[in-house]
Amino acid sequence: MFTSNRFLTFVRNDKFIYGWMKVFKSVLTLFLLIALIFAFNTQFGSVPPLGKFFDPQAGFWANAETSVPESEELELEGFDGNASVYFDDRRVPHIFADNEYDLYYAQGYVVARDRLFQLELQTLDAAGRLAEKIGDRALERDRTTRRRGMPYGAEKALEMMKADPKTWEIVNAYADGVNTYISSLDSEDLPLEYKILDFEPEEWTPIKTAHLLKNMTRTLAGGNSDDATSNTIAYFGEEFIEKFFETKPALNDPIIPPSREWDFDAMPVQAPDTLYKPASAVELGEYERPEGIGSNNWAVSGSKTKSGYPILANDPHLTLTLPSIWYEVQLHAPGINSYGVSLQGTPGIVIGFNENVAWGVTNVGSDVMDWYEIKFKDDSQNEYWHDGEWKPTTMRVEEIKVKGEETVLDTVIYTHHGPVTKAESKLDEEREPAYHALRWIAHEASNDIRTFYGLNRAGNYDDYVEALSYYVAPAQNFVFASNEGDIALWVNGKLPNKWKHQGRTVSDGTDPLYDWQGWIPFEHNPHVKNPEREFVSSANQESAAPDYPYYLDDDFAPFERGRRINERLAEMNDITAKDMQELQMDDFSHYAKTLLPSLLEWVTTDSLVENGDEILELMKDWNYYMEAEEIAPSFFRHWSGNFYRAVLYDEFGTTDVSLRLPSRDRFVEIVKSEPNFEFIDNVETEETETRAQIATASFNETVTELTNYLGEFGDDWKWGYFIENDVDHLASIPGLGRQNLFSSGSGEAVNATRGQHGPSWRMVVEVGPEVKGYGVYPGGASGNPGSPNYDSMIEPWRTGNLFELKFMKEEPSEYLYKLEFR
Amino acid sequence: MILLLLLIITGYLINLVLPWWGIAITGLVLGFQMKPKSGKAFGIGFLALFLLWGGQALYTHLVNDGILSTRIAEMLGVGSPLLVVLITGVLGGLISGLAVLSGSLLTNKDK
């Protein structure tokens, strides 16, 4: 193979050399073989070990599902209970157990069986331990996770969970179930992603449950714009802030109806005389609030429904991934029969219903994350100035293991506020770096599982309120309906009692008046039960009207979704579950309705580019519904964006510091009512522009850009394409996601589907003597990309077809397959 | 022909108990025992595992409706799931061919 014939003829003349060559040749091929085996068994960068990976027996081929899983009876060592898990036609597990330990043990086991990689990856990420498994490409992410105090918060939560015997029991039962599954695995049984990334699952411990819950706080309450607000005040002045951030649009419709009267006095809180001015132009960008993660929920009372019983709906909007963040499950044991979706890593059901009640959540945009500028005594950072004295700091050494490399030690300084981050100036290299401590709700001890434990078993309104009293973070709007006919909504979580506007700017770390001085008592959290309007709803907008006596934040979601829901619910009667499903799919855009008529009025028709007249007509005929088949939504989305940027970005671009951009609803209101609003003028030109000029120029720019991006004006411009709705794999592994789903919806519509984000679970529940639930999420029960069940619900989700949920009262006789634990 | 069949059978069996590189062991042993000519050794070794691994992969691909192989093809950027099947066969073939050749070279008498 390796030697040419001529060479062979030459050496054959010499027996000695030939003999030597033969040894050489066999050693060489053997060496080559060993080298190849070694190479095919090793991961290079993101290329999996080829031999191991392609091995048809134990490599990725073993993950290709070739038949429906078979029923199994599992004789488990150390498990002396009794539980049966029945999988229905969508492979949703229905767990029937004799007691709570067995119930949560079985839940841990089946979650691990269907979603092991997700279960582990999410908690590794939350613990800042990704690099340990996948190498130094995750090191910076881990460092940031550690520096914002995620593991620190999880450790505190663990202590509180330990102190509650009930929580501790179920968290450990869940862990035992997960570990039983993990220890049953051979290398060929490992989920596909472990084979691609080349690592193995580790033992599950209760702190991972704490990590997962802190991760939800990071996702939903892990951002602020403190530095941007400070900068904006310094740069554009108080008046700008007042105009754009303190004044709410006239169409704003808070979650708790303004008719609600508050019959308590707020707990006192002391504010400083003047607002602290931090050193400007700091860089805290990575903590900025991610835009537009929101959700809807509502409940209508029986007087508005056909059945005479309340109906509840919920669709939490999150980043959409495969496998889906949610997993449907039914939990049945003495004292509990509950159905809904769980988060992988926590025992129990997060959003769902039981025989008597239903509940759901949306995020509360309250400000629970603040930066404090810190004054250290000297470079040792051993002491910091607070309340008129030098106080000692503490040190926490974060040990970040890195696969294939040396462990990184990162020392983080803690003050009583929280962990300290160093911020270099973006503008002035000479300036001394500033130090900022982070005060964040995720650093609080918490036992949020207890809330879900209670909700899963709640029989009425009082049980629901009792369950909510345990809840810390991330604050949620908990909607509720019961078969006793009650509907309710609590804006709930542990909320700091702040003076007005406290913490929306960077705070003074030396002055105790800037500390979180206390908490809003639980019973003072904004809430309403059975309001006169006969429905409750939330869509992340402002929690309560201005007469609510506590300050929560000045930054909530725009009014659009909330207003639309309330308008529709107010005018609907004889409501059915189907009507509620249709409302979840409502694509109406209040943004377009408030802005587009004005844009069309301003645009000068005699200076339009090619196709301009036709497009203009299209826009005039449009009904403001963000539907996939329409072209107008694409044009509106891009035109309104260009217009917004043309008005604001010239002024905002005159500095490099991060500034806070106005929300689009307030922007529309100002630009419509103030023809001479000074930002309309382009500061980069001599002349003074008008709205007409900006509207026309941005119209033409939009035509050109869409043509470049989507091709000639025509069907390729349909919103369903332009929305670019992707559901990527959790770890962004190519090929394991679903791209370019032709979808209706928009961030400002009730159906808040948009590129990579959207309704992660749609649920409608009609309570009553026989509770009926409907639901769908973009994914499938299985986390295995080699199973048809991995993404089988994407299409019904895209088209808004909810499945009737099989809520079983007793063990079923028909099922796809079952697992028995003995 | 016998060597080919033996390679396929032992390759399949050893893979049930040992990791993927088990096929190198059976290749080495059979190459050493059966003493194929060095030119043939590689070819037969390659063909055996190409057929075994490629066949196993093809079967899985078909029964699975190509769900996974299509995803892996996209992940690797190779375009077609059938290429993923082919790569599987070639990888097995390469290891096996080299193993049988190495085994045969350890014994080959002068000709």
Contacts between the chains, C-beta under 8 A, distances in Angstrom:
chain1	res1	chain2	res2	distance
A	1	B	38	6.8
A	1	B	39	7.2
A	1	B	42	5.7
A	1	B	101	6.6
A	18	B	110	7.7
A	22	B	105	7.0
A	22	B	108	7.0
A	25	B	105	5.8
A	26	B	102	6.3
A	26	B	105	3.5
A	26	B	106	5.3
A	29	B	98	6.1
A	29	B	101	5.3
A	29	B	102	4.4
A	29	B	105	5.9
A	30	B	102	4.5
A	30	B	105	7.9
A	30	B	106	7.9
A	32	B	98	6.1
A	33	B	24	6.2
A	33	B	28	8.0
A	33	B	95	7.2
A	33	B	98	4.3
A	33	B	99	5.7
A	33	B	102	5.3
A	36	B	94	6.7
A	36	B	95	6.4
A	36	B	98	6.5
A	37	B	21	4.8
A	37	B	24	5.9
A	37	B	95	6.7
A	40	B	20	7.8
A	40	B	21	7.8
A	40	B	91	6.9
A	40	B	95	7.2
A	41	B	20	7.9
A	41	B	21	6.8
A	50	B	91	6.0
A	51	B	20	4.8
A	51	B	21	6.5
A	51	B	91	6.2
A	51	B	95	6.8
A	52	B	19	7.0
A	52	B	20	5.7
A	54	B	20	7.9
A	54	B	53	7.4
A	54	B	57	7.8
A	54	B	87	6.5
A	54	B	88	4.6
A	54	B	91	5.0
A	54	B	92	7.6
A	55	B	15	7.1
A	55	B	19	7.5
A	55	B	20	3.6
A	55	B	53	7.8
A	56	B	53	5.3
A	56	B	56	3.7
A	56	B	57	5.1
A	56	B	60	6.7
A	56	B	88	6.1
A	56	B	92	7.9
A	57	B	15	4.6
A	57	B	16	6.7
A	57	B	20	7.3
A	57	B	56	7.4
A	58	B	15	7.7
A	58	B	19	6.9
A	58	B	20	6.7
A	59	B	20	6.9
A	60	B	68	6.8
A	60	B	72	6.0
A	61	B	56	7.0
A	61	B	57	5.8
A	61	B	60	4.8
A	61	B	68	7.5
A	61	B	88	7.2
A	63	B	68	6.2
A	64	B	60	4.8
A	64	B	61	7.4
A	64	B	63	7.7
A	64	B	64	3.8
A	64	B	67	6.9
A	64	B	68	4.1
A	64	B	69	7.2
A	65	B	64	6.3
A	65	B	67	7.5
A	65	B	68	7.9
A	66	B	60	6.5
A	66	B	63	4.3
A	66	B	64	5.6
A	67	B	63	7.9
A	187	B	19	7.5
A	192	B	68	7.7
A	196	B	75	7.6
A	733	B	75	6.3
A	734	B	74	6.1
A	734	B	75	5.0
A	734	B	77	7.6
A	735	B	70	7.9
A	735	B	71	4.4
A	735	B	72	6.6
A	735	B	73	7.2
A	735	B	74	3.3
A	735	B	75	3.5
A	735	B	76	7.8
A	736	B	71	5.7
A	736	B	75	6.9
A	785	B	67	7.8
A	785	B	68	6.4
A	785	B	71	5.3
A	786	B	64	6.5
A	786	B	67	6.0
A	786	B	68	3.6
A	786	B	71	7.6
A	787	B	67	7.3
A	788	B	65	7.3
A	788	B	67	6.0
A	790	B	67	7.8
